Structures are given as structure tokens and as C-alpha cells.
Amino acid sequence: MEIQNKIESAASVTQCLHLGRSGERCLRAALEDGFCERHGPDAAWRFNIVARRRLFAVLLAAAVLWPILVDLYHALHH
């Protein structure tokens, strides 16, 4: 009984429709639109938000640490 339920539930889950560069299929489960959450139509927007946040964090860290790095550089080379 349990094996049949697992097989039926596995069969009802559809695979993502995204194809890679070599034609390989994405192995993640598809959402209603046929694509997984990584390859869906709004995935690029979500990635851009994450990329912008990371870029902002790196620039903020560089701005905060810049005076310390400049002082360290001057101390080592003078």
C-alpha cells in the first residue's frame, strides 16, 4: 500500500520544463506554470533582487572598511 502511494505521488509531480545548454532537463518539481521556482518567468526578477542586495552589501562593507585599509596600507609602506 505505501509503495503504491509513493509511486502515485511521484508520478503526479511534474518536472521543470527548463532545458540546460546540453539539453538536460532540470530535476526540480514544477509549479503551476510548468517551471520550478528557479527557472520560472519571475526567477530573473528574484535573482536581480538578490544580486542587488549582495552588491549593495559589498559596496557598503568597502565604504566602511576603506579608511582602515588606507591607514593599514600607509603604515606598512612608510
C-alpha positions in Angstrom: 0.0 0.0 0.0 2.7 2.5 1.0 4.8 1.8 -2.1 1.8 2.4 -4.4 1.1 5.7 -2.7 4.7 6.8 -3.1 4.7 5.8 -6.8 1.4 7.6 -7.4 2.6 10.8 -5.7 5.9 10.7 -7.6 4.1 10.3 -10.9 1.8 13.2 -10.1 4.8 15.6 -9.6 5.9 17.1 -12.9 9.4 18.0 -13.8 10.5 21.5 -14.6 10.4 22.3 -18.4 13.7 24.1 -18.4 16.4 22.6 -20.6 20.1 23.3 -20.0 22.7 24.1 -22.5 23.3 20.5 -23.3 19.6 19.7 -23.4 19.5 18.2 -19.9 16.2 18.6 -18.1 16.0 20.4 -14.7 15.3 17.8 -12.0 13.2 20.1 -9.7 9.5 19.9 -9.3 7.5 22.2 -11.5 5.0 24.8 -10.2 1.7 25.6 -11.9 3.4 27.3 -14.9 5.5 24.2 -15.7 8.8 25.6 -14.4 10.4 25.3 -11.0 10.9 28.3 -8.7 14.5 28.8 -10.1 13.6 28.8 -13.8 10.1 30.4 -13.7 9.3 33.6 -15.6 9.8 35.7 -12.4 13.1 33.9 -11.5 15.2 36.6 -13.2 13.5 39.3 -11.1 14.1 37.4 -7.9 17.8 36.9 -8.9 18.2 40.5 -9.7 16.9 41.5 -6.2 19.4 39.1 -4.6 22.2 40.3 -6.8 21.4 43.9 -6.0 21.4 43.2 -2.2 24.7 41.4 -2.4 26.3 44.2 -4.4 24.9 46.8 -2.0 26.3 44.8 1.0 29.8 44.6 -0.7 29.9 48.3 -1.5 28.7 49.2 2.0 31.4 47.0 3.5 34.1 48.5 1.2 32.9 52.0 2.2 33.1 51.2 5.9 36.5 49.4 5.7 38.1 51.8 3.2 39.7 54.2 5.8 41.0 51.3 7.8 42.6 49.7 4.7 44.1 53.0 3.6 45.7 53.6 7.1 47.0 50.0 7.1 48.5 50.4 3.7 50.2 53.7 4.7 51.5 52.1 7.9 53.1 49.2 6.0 54.7 51.2 3.2 56.0 54.1 5.2 
